[in-house]
Amino acid sequence: MKILVVEDESKVGAFIKRGLEEHHHQVDVHTDGLQGQQAALEQDYDLIILDIMLPGINGLTICKHLRMRDVTAPVLMLTALSATHDIVDGLNAGADDYLAKPFHFSELVARVNALSRRKNNFKQEKEILTLADLRLDTTSKTASREGQEITLTAKEYALLELLLKNTGKVLSRALIAEAVWGLEFDTGTNTIDVYVNYLRNKIEKGFSGEKLIHTVVGMGYVMKVKSTWQP
């Protein structure tokens, strides 16, 4: 794994770096909180080990800021602050684990390995739904087409996910209403049609690719690549 260690005690940082490199990890060490935070934002680390009491900015603030910026790498707090409320504060700030100093290096390695397994299991669960050049990442809840990110509201996302998971299937308005809104379909409202139109404008308008959402008169909507779909 590629690991970032933010530790203001240079001897401790060097000790951790040497030990983890012996276990075949790549390790960067920063002794200043601001520099460590910048490194975490600019590079893609598999694990971040954070001290709490740091110059520049403390580890709790760093962890909160990383989570606000959607940095999902596991964070292990490694600190001399070992009271229960300190551990609670660390976990509430977004940390995944907490190890108090002084520590046995074997326990640090075991926790690093456990966080690695957890991260790998999470990666395996990640699902990307695609149709032609349209992509929907169900983990980050983001959509893109032709490499361009598309901003969706919560209902637009839910509607697009439903359509993509049922590519080639005609979905009735009643089914869409129940799946996306959790409501019985009201024949007197055009909400479904309005949201389908919103979605069409976002994923089709301005793109060179073909239309993907199609109306089946009297039946509902289907998401498909027209050239390959058979009714």
Phi, psi and chi 1 to 4 in degrees:
 res  aa     phi    psi   chi1   chi2   chi3   chi4
   1 MET       -  155.7  -70.6 -163.4  -61.4      -
   2 LYS   -95.3  115.8 -175.8  177.3 -179.4 -178.8
   3 ILE  -119.2  136.5  -60.8  173.6      -      -
   4 LEU  -105.2  128.7  171.2   65.1      -      -
   5 VAL  -114.9  122.5  176.5      -      -      -
   6 VAL  -113.3  103.3 -171.7      -      -      -
   7 GLU  -146.0  121.7  167.5   60.2   62.9      -
   8 ASP   -80.2  -16.5   64.8  -33.1      -      -
   9 GLU   -86.8  107.5  -64.6 -177.1   51.1      -
  10 SER   -60.0  -35.9   56.2      -      -      -
  11 LYS   -67.4  -39.9  -70.8 -176.0  177.8  179.2
  12 VAL   -66.8  -43.5  174.8      -      -      -
  13 GLY   -59.8  -43.1      -      -      -      -
  14 ALA   -66.4  -37.6      -      -      -      -
  15 PHE   -62.8  -46.1  169.2   71.8      -      -
  16 ILE   -64.7  -43.9  -65.9  172.1      -      -
  17 LYS   -59.3  -48.6  177.2  179.8  173.9   67.7
  18 ARG   -62.3  -44.3 -176.6  171.6   62.3 -107.8
  19 GLY   -66.0  -42.9      -      -      -      -
  20 LEU   -71.2  -33.6  -69.0  178.1      -      -
  21 GLU   -66.9  -30.4  -73.9  178.6  -17.9      -
  22 GLU   -67.1  -21.2  -71.5  176.8   -4.0      -
  23 HIS   -97.1   18.9  -75.6   77.5      -      -
  24 HIS    72.1   27.0  -48.8  -66.5      -      -
  25 HIS   -98.5  155.0  -62.0  -64.6      -      -
  26 GLN   -97.2  126.5  177.9 -175.1  -20.1      -
  27 VAL  -127.7  128.4 -176.3      -      -      -
  28 ASP  -109.3  139.7  -65.6  -25.0      -      -
  29 VAL  -122.9  133.4  179.0      -      -      -
  30 HIS  -127.4  141.2  -73.3  -81.5      -      -
  31 THR  -101.7   -4.2   57.3      -      -      -
  32 ASP  -117.5  136.6  176.9   82.5      -      -
  33 GLY   -61.8  -44.5      -      -      -      -
  34 LEU   -63.9  -41.9  -71.5  171.3      -      -
  35 GLN   -66.1  -39.2  -67.5  175.9   -3.0      -
  36 GLY   -64.8  -42.5      -      -      -      -
  37 GLN   -62.4  -43.1  176.2  176.5  -88.2      -
  38 GLN   -61.4  -42.4 -167.0   65.1   26.2      -
  39 ALA   -62.3  -41.5      -      -      -      -
  40 ALA   -65.2  -32.0      -      -      -      -
  41 LEU   -79.8  -31.0  -69.2  171.5      -      -
  42 GLU   -90.6  -23.5  -68.3  178.3  -10.3      -
  43 GLN  -120.9  158.3  -60.4 -171.4   52.2      -
  44 ASP   -97.3   94.8 -174.0   18.0      -      -
  45 TYR   -95.1  148.5  -72.7   99.9      -      -
  46 ASP   -85.0  -20.9  -61.9  -57.4      -      -
  47 LEU  -158.0  142.6  174.0   67.0      -      -
  48 ILE  -124.2  125.2  -60.3  169.5      -      -
  49 ILE  -106.5  118.8  -61.3  175.8      -      -
  50 LEU  -119.5  129.0  -85.7  178.7      -      -
  51 ASP   -78.6  160.3 -168.3    1.0      -      -
  52 ILE   -92.9  -49.3  -69.5 -178.0      -      -
  53 MET   -84.5   98.4  -63.5 -178.7  -68.9      -
  54 LEU  -129.6  149.9  -66.8  164.4      -      -
  55 PRO   -71.8  147.9   24.5  -32.5      -      -
  56 GLY    91.8  -58.8      -      -      -      -
  57 ILE  -160.3  137.8 -177.7  172.7      -      -
  58 ASN   -81.0  163.9   69.3   58.0      -      -
  59 GLY   -63.8  -33.7      -      -      -      -
  60 LEU   -63.1  -44.4  -66.1  177.0      -      -
  61 THR   -65.6  -40.1  -57.6      -      -      -
  62 ILE   -59.3  -47.8  -68.2  172.9      -      -
  63 CYS   -61.9  -44.8 -167.2      -      -      -
  64 LYS   -60.2  -43.5  -70.2  176.7 -177.3  177.5
  65 HIS   -65.6  -40.2 -172.8   65.0      -      -
  66 LEU   -63.1  -41.6  -65.1 -179.2      -      -
  67 ARG   -67.7  -35.5  -63.8  -46.3 -172.7 -149.0
  68 MET   -65.4  -29.4  -71.2  174.6   60.4      -
  69 ARG   -93.4   13.5  -66.5  -75.5  -63.8  -87.3
  70 ASP    64.6   29.7  -64.8  -35.1      -      -
  71 VAL   -79.7  117.7  175.0      -      -      -
  72 THR  -101.7    0.2   59.0      -      -      -
  73 ALA   -58.4  138.4      -      -      -      -
  74 PRO   -57.9  142.2  -22.1   33.2      -      -
  75 VAL  -118.4  126.9  172.0      -      -      -
  76 LEU  -110.3  116.1  169.4   61.6      -      -
  77 MET   -79.2  126.2  -68.7  -71.5 -171.2      -
  78 LEU  -126.2  104.9 -177.5   63.6      -      -
  79 THR  -153.1  159.3  174.9      -      -      -
  80 ALA   -77.8  -13.2      -      -      -      -
  81 LEU   -78.7  106.5  -59.0  176.6      -      -
  82 SER  -119.9    6.2   57.9      -      -      -
  83 ALA   -68.4  157.1      -      -      -      -
  84 THR   -56.5  -42.1  -61.2      -      -      -
  85 HIS   -68.2  -27.8   67.2   85.4      -      -
  86 ASP   -67.9  -41.8  -66.0  -44.1      -      -
  87 ILE   -64.5  -43.6  -62.7  172.9      -      -
  88 VAL   -61.2  -43.3  170.0      -      -      -
  89 ASP   -61.7  -40.8  -72.3  -15.6      -      -
  90 GLY   -64.6  -45.4      -      -      -      -
  91 LEU   -67.7  -38.5  -63.4  174.9      -      -
  92 ASN   -67.7  -24.0  -74.3  -20.8      -      -
  93 ALA   -76.7  -11.1      -      -      -      -
  94 GLY   118.0    3.3      -      -      -      -
  95 ALA   -71.0  151.9      -      -      -      -
  96 ASP   -96.1  -21.4  -62.1  -89.8      -      -
  97 ASP  -156.8  166.0 -158.4   -5.5      -      -
  98 TYR  -145.8  125.2 -162.5  105.3      -      -
  99 LEU  -129.8  125.0 -178.3   59.2      -      -
 100 ALA   -88.3  146.8      -      -      -      -
 101 LYS   -87.8  149.3  -62.4  176.1 -177.2  175.1
 102 PRO   -71.6  155.0   27.0  -33.8      -      -
 103 PHE  -134.5  156.6   60.5   92.9      -      -
 104 HIS   -87.3  132.4  -67.7  -72.7      -      -
 105 PHE   -61.0  -33.3 -170.3   75.4      -      -
 106 SER   -61.8  -34.8   59.0      -      -      -
 107 GLU   -70.9  -38.4 -177.5  176.9    0.3      -
 108 LEU   -59.9  -45.4  174.0   63.3      -      -
 109 VAL   -62.0  -41.3  170.8      -      -      -
 110 ALA   -63.1  -39.9      -      -      -      -
 111 ARG   -70.7  -37.2  -70.5  174.0 -177.3  -95.9
 112 VAL   -61.2  -44.9  165.9      -      -      -
 113 ASN   -64.3  -39.2  -69.2  -21.6      -      -
 114 ALA   -65.3  -41.5      -      -      -      -
 115 LEU   -67.1  -33.6  -70.3  171.5      -      -
 116 SER   -64.7  -44.4  174.1      -      -      -
 117 ARG   -62.8  -41.6  -70.3 -167.0  -63.9  -88.6
 118 ARG   -62.9  -42.0 -167.0 -177.6  -52.7  171.0
 119 LYS   -65.3  -42.1 -175.2  173.5 -171.9  -70.0
 120 ASN   -66.3  -38.1  -71.4  -25.4      -      -
 121 ASN   -64.2  -38.3  -72.2  -21.7      -      -
 122 PHE   -64.8  -40.6  178.3   76.7      -      -
 123 LYS   -61.6  -38.4  -79.9 -176.7  175.3 -180.0
 124 GLN   -65.8  -27.4  -68.7  170.6    4.4      -
 125 GLU   -82.1  -11.9  -66.2  169.2    1.9      -
 126 LYS   -64.0  135.4 -176.9  174.0 -178.8  176.8
 127 GLU  -127.1  129.8 -177.0 -180.0   10.8      -
 128 ILE  -112.2  119.9  -54.6  -68.1      -      -
 129 LEU   -96.1  133.1  -57.0  175.5      -      -
 130 THR  -135.2  152.0   63.0      -      -      -
 131 LEU  -154.0  119.9 -178.4   63.2      -      -
 132 ALA    54.6 -123.7      -      -      -      -
 133 ASP  -101.9   15.5   52.8    1.1      -      -
 134 LEU   -92.7  132.4  175.5   67.1      -      -
 135 ARG  -127.5  137.9  -69.2  169.3   52.7   87.4
 136 LEU  -129.0  116.6 -174.4   71.7      -      -
 137 ASP   -92.0  110.8 -173.5  -32.8      -      -
 138 THR   -78.0   -9.2   62.7      -      -      -
 139 THR   -84.4  -51.4  -58.0      -      -      -
 140 SER   -88.4   -5.4   62.4      -      -      -
 141 LYS    59.3   42.3  -50.6  -65.4 -175.7 -174.5
 142 THR  -123.2  149.2   57.2      -      -      -
 143 ALA  -123.6  152.5      -      -      -      -
 144 SER  -152.1  154.4   64.4      -      -      -
 145 ARG  -142.9  135.5 -171.5  167.4 -170.3 -173.6
 146 GLU    53.8   32.0  -63.5  177.8   -0.7      -
 147 GLY    79.6    1.1      -      -      -      -
 148 GLN  -100.0  126.4  179.4 -179.9  -31.3      -
 149 GLU   -68.8  141.5 -172.7  169.8  -21.0      -
 150 ILE  -117.5  126.1  -61.0  167.9      -      -
 151 THR   -86.8  125.3  -58.3      -      -      -
 152 LEU  -122.5  146.4  -59.8  172.0      -      -
 153 THR   -76.7  171.5   65.5      -      -      -
 154 ALA   -60.9  -42.5      -      -      -      -
 155 LYS   -71.6  -38.4  -68.8  -58.7 -178.1 -172.3
 156 GLU   -62.3  -41.3  -70.1  167.7  -10.3      -
 157 TYR   -62.4  -47.9  169.0   84.6      -      -
 158 ALA   -60.6  -39.4      -      -      -      -
 159 LEU   -66.7  -43.7  176.9   57.3      -      -
 160 LEU   -65.1  -41.5 -179.2   57.1      -      -
 161 GLU   -62.0  -42.4 -177.5  179.6   26.9      -
 162 LEU   -61.4  -46.1  176.1   67.9      -      -
 163 LEU   -64.3  -43.1  -70.3  167.8      -      -
 164 LEU   -68.4  -35.1  -80.8  171.4      -      -
 165 LYS   -72.3  -12.6  -76.7 -174.0  173.5  179.7
 166 ASN  -124.1   36.2  -67.9  -83.1      -      -
 167 THR   -52.3  131.0  -63.9      -      -      -
 168 GLY    87.3   -6.4      -      -      -      -
 169 LYS  -104.9  136.0  -62.1  178.3 -177.8  177.8
 170 VAL   -79.1  122.5  177.8      -      -      -
 171 LEU  -106.4  125.6  -56.4 -178.0      -      -
 172 SER   -73.2  160.3   67.6      -      -      -
 173 ARG   -62.1  -35.4  -70.1  173.3  175.2   80.3
 174 ALA   -64.1  -42.7      -      -      -      -
 175 LEU   -65.1  -43.3 -172.7  152.6      -      -
 176 ILE   -62.7  -43.7  -67.2  171.7      -      -
 177 ALA   -60.1  -43.2      -      -      -      -
 178 GLU   -69.9  -41.4 -178.3  178.7   -4.2      -
 179 ALA   -73.0  -38.0      -      -      -      -
 180 VAL   -95.0  -40.1  177.0      -      -      -
 181 TRP  -104.8  -13.2  -80.9  -92.6      -      -
 182 GLY    68.2   27.9      -      -      -      -
 183 LEU  -124.0  156.9  -57.6  170.3      -      -
 184 GLU   -73.3  142.3  -69.8 -173.3    6.8      -
 185 PHE   -69.3  127.2  179.5   56.1      -      -
 186 ASP   -98.6  111.7 -178.3   -4.8      -      -
 187 THR   -65.6  -13.5   56.4      -      -      -
 188 GLY   -90.1    3.3      -      -      -      -
 189 THR  -120.5  151.9  179.9      -      -      -
 190 ASN  -109.9   24.7   66.6  -19.4      -      -
 191 THR   -55.5  -44.9  -60.2      -      -      -
 192 ILE   -59.7  -47.4  -52.6  -60.7      -      -
 193 ASP   -64.0  -37.4  -53.6  -71.0      -      -
 194 VAL   -63.4  -45.4  168.4      -      -      -
 195 TYR   -71.1  -33.9  -90.0   86.1      -      -
 196 VAL   -62.8  -39.6  167.6      -      -      -
 197 ASN   -66.1  -41.0 -169.6   50.5      -      -
 198 TYR   -55.6  -47.0  -72.3  158.7      -      -
 199 LEU   -66.2  -41.9 -159.2   53.0      -      -
 200 ARG   -58.2  -43.9  -80.7  173.3  165.8  158.2
 201 ASN   -60.9  -33.8  -75.1  -24.9      -      -
 202 LYS   -82.8  -36.2  -70.8 -169.6  174.8 -177.5
 203 ILE  -102.3   -7.5   69.7  170.4      -      -
 204 GLU  -120.4  -42.7  -64.7  176.9   -8.8      -
 205 LYS   -65.1  127.6 -167.2  173.4 -178.4  179.3
 206 GLY    89.0   -3.7      -      -      -      -
 207 PHE  -105.0  149.1  -65.0  103.0      -      -
 208 SER   -80.5  -19.4   60.2      -      -      -
 209 GLY   -70.3  169.9      -      -      -      -
 210 GLU   -73.1  165.6   66.4  177.9  -83.0      -
 211 LYS   -68.2  143.1  -67.3 -178.8  178.7  179.9
 212 LEU  -113.9  -26.9  -60.7  175.6      -      -
 213 ILE  -101.8  123.3  -57.9  176.3      -      -
 214 HIS  -123.4  142.3  -58.1  -94.9      -      -
 215 THR   -88.3  130.7  -57.1      -      -      -
 216 VAL  -108.2  105.0 -178.8      -      -      -
 217 VAL   -53.6  129.3  178.6      -      -      -
 218 GLY    78.2   -1.1      -      -      -      -
 219 MET  -125.8  -42.6  -60.9  178.6   66.4      -
 220 GLY   148.8 -137.2      -      -      -      -
 221 TYR  -132.2  151.3  -65.4   97.7      -      -
 222 VAL  -137.3  140.2   58.7      -      -      -
 223 MET  -102.5  124.5 -168.2  155.6 -146.4      -
 224 LYS  -164.0  160.8   61.4 -173.2  176.8   69.2
 225 VAL   -90.5  116.1  175.8      -      -      -
 226 LYS   -56.5  -37.7 -168.7  172.5 -177.0  179.3
 227 SER   -68.1  -19.8   58.4      -      -      -
 228 THR  -114.5    0.4   61.3      -      -      -
 229 TRP   -94.8  138.2 -176.7   71.0      -      -
 230 GLN  -118.1  123.3  -64.4  -65.7  -33.7      -
 231 PRO   -66.4      -   25.4  -32.2      -      -
